[in-house]
């Protein structure tokens, strides 16, 4: 998660693809999923202390999201309620799936659909812009207004993905992974973009999970092989 895009906020509980399948229908989708948002309002002042302890966060089915632990010491990714706490230690990635009781998040943004529904193919996503195009089109097709908060999930094979994990205040470790199955998770929103930490210039924030390596982190660039599937919240 890139904190350089963060703006302080108060604590609170775009390339072509297969139009024939992905833009066919928006029936049965939900534009306003349940959101969980926590953040330290003093980040810009250099305060990276936790805004919430993990003991006070309910990890429920279908939850996806992102964030960083106190001190920006570990990248947070949530994929279908599974917690990934990832850091770089002497050039090696380390992952934990359970936080200590005393640990907390300086930022945590998560969305929880009632259920996931297949939207269509995620073809033509050969770049970060391509992912934005896919999501912009899908949310338009759903008929959502600008206040919509839409978690998303994609299962696909990545030709390449460039991603990062936090490594202390103002520091990020860059990782490039090629030719692997991935799950892409995140939140889409056209409003409250600073509050929800959408990537600057885009309407979404996305993380990648690489199941075969048991690692996860913030996406900077990606190239997905055609044939992936986009899932959106069901009503």
C-alpha positions as CSV (number, residue, x, y, z in Angstrom):
1,X,0.0,0.0,0.0
2,X,1.5,3.3,-1.1
3,X,1.1,5.8,1.7
4,X,2.5,8.7,-0.5
5,X,-1.1,8.8,-1.9
6,X,-2.6,9.0,1.6
7,X,-4.5,12.1,2.8
8,X,-5.4,12.4,6.5
9,X,-9.0,11.6,7.4
10,X,-11.0,11.0,10.5
11,X,-11.5,7.6,11.8
12,X,-14.6,5.9,10.3
13,X,-16.3,2.6,11.0
14,X,-9.2,2.2,-17.4
15,X,-7.9,-1.1,-22.8
16,X,-10.5,-3.3,-24.3
17,X,-11.7,-6.6,-23.2
18,X,-14.4,-9.1,-24.0
19,X,-17.5,-7.0,-24.4
20,X,-19.7,-9.9,-25.3
21,X,-19.5,-11.4,-21.9
22,X,-18.4,-8.7,-19.5
23,X,-20.8,-5.9,-20.6
24,X,-23.8,-8.2,-21.2
25,X,-25.8,-7.5,-18.1
26,X,-25.7,-5.8,-14.7
27,X,-28.7,-7.6,-13.2
28,X,-28.3,-8.8,-9.6
29,X,-25.3,-6.7,-8.6
30,X,-24.9,-4.4,-5.6
31,X,-23.4,-0.9,-5.9
32,X,-23.1,-0.2,-2.2
33,X,-21.2,-2.9,-0.3
34,X,-20.6,-2.7,3.4
35,X,-17.3,-0.8,4.0
36,X,-14.9,-0.8,6.9
37,X,-12.5,2.2,7.0
38,X,-9.9,3.1,9.6
39,X,-7.1,5.6,9.4
40,X,-4.7,7.7,11.6
41,X,-5.6,11.3,10.9
42,X,-2.0,12.4,11.6
43,X,-0.2,10.4,8.9
44,X,0.9,13.6,7.1
45,X,2.5,14.8,10.3
46,X,4.6,11.6,10.4
47,X,2.5,9.7,12.9
48,X,2.1,6.1,11.7
49,X,0.7,4.7,14.9
50,X,-2.2,2.3,14.6
51,X,-5.7,3.7,14.2
52,X,-7.3,0.4,15.1
53,X,-6.1,-2.8,16.8
54,X,-6.6,-6.1,14.8
55,X,-8.5,-7.4,17.9
56,X,-11.2,-4.9,17.2
57,X,-11.6,-5.9,13.5
58,X,-14.1,-8.5,12.4
59,X,-12.8,-10.5,9.5
60,X,-16.0,-11.9,7.8
61,X,-16.7,-13.9,4.7
62,X,-16.1,-12.2,1.3
63,X,-14.1,-9.3,2.8
64,X,-11.4,-7.8,0.6
65,X,-9.2,-4.8,1.3
66,X,-5.8,-3.2,1.9
67,X,-3.7,-1.2,4.3
68,X,-0.6,-1.0,6.4
69,X,0.3,-1.9,9.9
70,X,1.5,0.5,12.5
71,X,4.8,2.1,11.6
72,X,4.2,0.9,8.0
73,X,6.1,-2.2,8.9
74,X,3.9,-4.7,7.1
75,X,1.6,-4.6,4.0
76,X,-2.0,-5.6,4.7
77,X,-4.1,-7.4,2.1
78,X,-7.4,-9.0,2.7
79,X,-8.7,-11.6,0.2
80,X,-12.0,-13.2,1.0
81,X,-11.4,-12.5,4.7
82,X,-7.9,-14.1,4.7
83,X,-5.4,-11.8,6.2
84,X,-2.0,-11.3,4.6
85,X,0.7,-9.4,6.6
86,X,3.7,-9.2,4.3
87,X,7.1,-7.6,4.8
88,X,10.6,-7.7,3.3
89,X,13.3,-9.1,5.6
90,X,16.8,-9.0,4.3
91,X,15.6,-9.4,0.7
92,X,13.1,-12.2,1.5
93,X,9.4,-11.8,1.7
94,X,7.7,-13.0,4.9
95,X,4.0,-13.6,5.3
96,X,1.8,-14.1,8.3
97,X,-1.9,-14.7,8.4
98,X,-2.6,-13.9,12.0
99,X,-1.9,-10.7,13.8
100,X,-0.8,-10.5,17.4
101,X,-3.3,-9.0,19.8
102,X,-1.3,-5.9,20.3
103,X,-0.8,-5.2,16.6
104,X,-2.9,-2.7,14.7
105,X,-3.3,-0.9,11.3
106,X,-2.4,2.7,10.6
107,X,-4.8,2.4,7.6
108,X,-7.3,-0.3,6.8
109,X,-9.9,-0.1,4.0
110,X,-12.1,-3.1,3.3
111,X,-15.4,-3.9,1.6
112,X,-17.6,-6.9,2.3
113,X,-20.1,-8.1,-0.4
114,X,-23.0,-10.2,0.8
115,X,-21.8,-12.7,-1.9
116,X,-19.7,-12.6,-5.1
117,X,-21.3,-12.8,-8.5
118,X,-19.5,-13.5,-11.8
119,X,-19.6,-10.4,-14.0
120,X,-17.7,-11.7,-17.0
121,X,-14.3,-12.1,-18.5
122,X,-11.4,-9.9,-17.6
123,X,-9.8,-9.9,-21.0
124,X,-7.5,-7.2,-22.4
125,X,-6.1,-6.1,-19.0
126,X,-2.6,-5.6,-20.2
127,X,-1.8,-2.7,-17.9
128,X,-2.9,-0.8,-14.8
129,X,-4.9,1.5,-17.1
130,X,-6.5,-1.5,-18.6
131,X,-7.7,-2.6,-15.2
132,X,-9.2,0.8,-14.7
133,X,-11.0,0.6,-18.0
134,X,-12.4,-2.8,-17.1
135,X,-13.7,-1.6,-13.7
136,X,-15.0,1.8,-15.1
137,X,-17.1,-0.1,-17.7
138,X,-18.4,-2.7,-15.3
139,X,-19.5,-0.1,-12.7
140,X,-21.2,2.0,-15.4
141,X,-23.0,-1.1,-16.7
142,X,-24.2,-1.9,-13.2
143,X,-25.9,1.5,-13.2
144,X,-24.2,2.7,-10.1
145,X,-24.2,6.4,-9.1
146,X,-21.1,8.2,-8.1
147,X,-21.6,7.4,-4.4
148,X,-21.0,3.6,-5.1
149,X,-18.4,1.6,-3.2
150,X,-17.7,-1.6,-5.1
151,X,-15.3,-4.2,-3.9
152,X,-14.0,-6.4,-6.7
153,X,-12.1,-9.7,-7.2
154,X,-10.4,-11.1,-10.3
155,X,-8.9,-14.6,-10.8
156,X,-6.5,-14.7,-13.7
157,X,-3.0,-15.7,-14.8
158,X,-0.5,-12.8,-14.8
159,X,2.1,-12.5,-17.5
160,X,3.7,-10.0,-15.2
161,X,2.8,-8.0,-12.1
162,X,4.8,-5.3,-10.4
163,X,3.8,-4.8,-6.8
164,X,5.1,-3.3,-3.5
165,X,5.1,-3.9,0.2
166,X,5.7,-1.2,2.8
167,X,9.1,-1.1,4.6
168,X,8.8,1.7,7.1
169,X,7.8,5.4,6.8
170,X,8.2,6.6,3.2
171,X,9.8,3.3,2.1
172,X,8.4,0.6,-0.3
173,X,10.0,-2.6,-1.6
174,X,9.2,-3.3,-5.3
175,X,8.7,-6.8,-6.5
176,X,8.2,-8.1,-10.1
177,X,6.6,-11.5,-10.5
178,X,6.0,-13.2,-13.8
179,X,3.9,-16.0,-15.2
180,X,1.8,-16.9,-12.2
181,X,-1.8,-17.4,-11.3
182,X,-3.1,-14.4,-9.3
183,X,-6.1,-13.1,-7.5
184,X,-6.6,-9.3,-7.7
185,X,-8.7,-7.7,-5.0
186,X,-9.6,-4.1,-4.2
187,X,-12.1,-1.3,-3.9
188,X,-13.6,0.9,-6.6
189,X,-15.0,4.3,-5.8
190,X,-15.6,7.6,-7.6
191,X,-16.3,9.5,-4.4
192,X,-14.6,9.7,-1.1
193,X,-11.4,8.9,-3.1
194,X,-8.9,10.4,-0.6
195,X,-10.8,9.0,2.4
196,X,-10.8,5.5,0.8
197,X,-7.2,5.8,-0.6
198,X,-7.9,5.3,-4.2
199,X,-4.8,5.5,-6.3
200,X,-4.2,9.0,-7.5
201,X,-5.7,9.6,-10.9
202,X,-7.8,6.4,-10.7
203,X,-11.1,5.2,-9.2
204,X,-9.7,2.1,-7.5
205,X,-7.0,0.6,-5.3
206,X,-5.9,-2.9,-6.1
207,X,-3.8,-5.6,-4.4
208,X,-2.5,-8.8,-5.8
209,X,-2.4,-12.2,-4.1
210,X,0.0,-14.8,-5.5
211,X,-1.4,-18.1,-4.0
212,X,1.5,-20.3,-5.1
213,X,3.9,-18.1,-3.2
214,X,1.7,-17.1,-0.3
215,X,2.5,-13.4,-0.7
216,X,0.4,-10.3,-1.5
217,X,0.9,-6.6,-2.0
218,X,-0.1,-3.3,-3.6
219,X,-0.3,-3.4,-7.5
220,X,1.7,-0.8,-9.4
221,X,1.5,-2.4,-12.9
222,X,0.1,-5.7,-14.3
223,X,-0.4,-7.6,-17.5
224,X,-3.1,-10.3,-17.2
225,X,-3.5,-13.2,-19.7
226,X,-6.9,-13.3,-21.3
227,X,-9.4,-15.7,-19.8
228,X,-9.6,-14.3,-16.2
229,X,-12.9,-13.7,-14.4
230,X,-14.2,-10.6,-12.8
231,X,-16.4,-11.0,-9.7
232,X,-18.5,-8.1,-8.3
233,X,-20.8,-7.9,-5.3
234,X,-24.2,-9.7,-5.6
235,X,-27.4,-8.2,-4.3
